[in-house]
Amino acid sequence: MSTFIRKRGMHMKKGLFLTMLLLVIILPVQALAAELPSDGQYMIEVVLSGGSGRAKVESPTKLTVTNGAATAAVIWSSPYYEYMLVDGITYYPVNTEGNSAFEIPVLLDEDMVVSAQTVAMSEPHEIDYTLRFDSATMKPLSDNRAVPISLRTAVLVAAALIVAAVGLLIAALKRRSKKRKTAEEK
């Protein structure tokens, strides 16, 4: 019975070790996924939700990264938007003709709650929307640089490497245990 308890305790220690190892490896990978690409201009898919469902924004849209901050050109399907509110800051259109266009700061791969005032109805209305910019769809804007690896691809590759490393570690531990048992039986 004591041999069983000892072996079970050893397996629990291995499991705890592997869990801790995975956490140590995964946490830096998650931090990498939150980083912006290098300074430059990109095209990125944006999804709009909320409001009445009739409003739309152009997608893909232009994303500019400068000094670790991202701004996007949000172009509505209507010329009647007078301003947008993002994190309590008011942004006004950057154009005077055509559909309303705004340059606003954005977060990638997160739901951003924004408000926009429209005068398309009989009186001005401020409407709440959610924007989501998908980093997996980001492509450099008309320059000849190599296409950067998407963050999701980087995370998937890192996860595959982690799984492979853990598999190799488990196989090595099993071989070692098998060798030990064979040596004890002799």
C-alpha angles and dihedrals in degrees: 000000000000090000089055092051091047092050092046091051090049091052091049090052090051090049092049091047092051091048092051091046091053092050092050090051099040099048094064089046090055090050089052091053091057094056124104122236121256120289112289145084124292141172115237137177115246127193121206122201135169132046119076092319093245097095120084138182126215113264130223095037135182117270121192121198116197126167093342096312127107126211127180134203104235110195116188127211089241137057091218102085111111100183145347128222117215118175090341094307120118118228122191128206116279091211137057100201133048126013117350112272127191134182108216136167112257143193121219123235094002133102108253116201111213136165128217130190116223129189094193090109127061091279135015115282128189109217128193119230138170122226124194122189112202112215091194088070096049117126130173113261113245101314128115098242118127113269107261118236109259118247092241091053090050091051092048092050091048091049091050090051090050092050090048092049092049090048091052091047092051091047091050091049091050092050090049091049091048091050090049092051091048091051092048091051092055 
